[in-house]
Amino acid sequence: MSGVFESLETSIKEHLKVIRASSGLPQDSQSLELLAGGWREKEKAFDDQARSMGMEQAEKCKDSSRGFLALTYSGSLVAVGPEGGGKRRAVYVSIDRRRDVPSRAESEDAVLGKSVSCGREITFKNGPVKKSSAVYRLALLPSALALPEQNNRLEEATLALTKEFQAVDETRFDDI
């Protein structure tokens, strides 16, 4: 097997194999290539959206006054607003092909379980989900933005990326 799938990091390839197994897709290399191509398109969309929002790519989010957007190894999207009164707004959006997690879940009173960093799961003491898969990319909102503006930008970015991710899935998997 060669192509996009083979160019991905091992952790991403393992996630895509699990997704293929539970997705209803044929259990062949063509399905892995389709999933890998879709994953790359989503990665580019994430990077482009983060850049257009003036977000900073980071390895960790140490500052609870900053909201962030995360792309996981499985291709899910997690948006967490800045902390206000000990709670945060959080949205989790999974890829359409997954059947083992909700497609979208939200919480207005999310509480993170531990600090967020690339390579680790995002855990919630209270939130839209108990945990995400490990974070592949992390983008932080500018610290100078007020809490309401950070939440507005995260909502805008989440909506735009959800539409783009769905479009990728629809165009890639319509013929299967």
Stockholm file with secondary structure:
# STOCKHOLM 1.0

chainA/1-176         MSGVFESLETSIKEHLKVIRASSGLPQDSQSLELLAGGWREKEKAFDDQARSMGMEQAEKCKDSSRGFLALTYSGSLVAVGPEGGGKRRAVYVSIDRRRDVPSRAESEDAVLGKSVSCGREITFKNGPVKKSSAVYRLALLPSALALPEQNNRLEEATLALTKEFQAVDETRFDDI
#=GR chainA/1-176 SS CCSHHHHSCHHHHHHHHHHHHHHTSCSSHHHHHHHHHHHHHHHHHHHHHHHHTTCEECSEECCTTSCEEEEETTSCEEEECCCBTTBEEEEEECCTTCSSSCSEEEEEEEEESSCEETTSEEEEEESSSSEEEEEEEEEECCTTSCHHHHHHHHHHHHHHHHHHHHHHHHHHHTTC
#=GC SS_cons         CCSHHHHSCHHHHHHHHHHHHHHTSCSSHHHHHHHHHHHHHHHHHHHHHHHHTTCEECSEECCTTSCEEEEETTSCEEEECCCBTTBEEEEEECCTTCSSSCSEEEEEEEEESSCEETTSEEEEEESSSSEEEEEEEEEECCTTSCHHHHHHHHHHHHHHHHHHHHHHHHHHHTTC
//
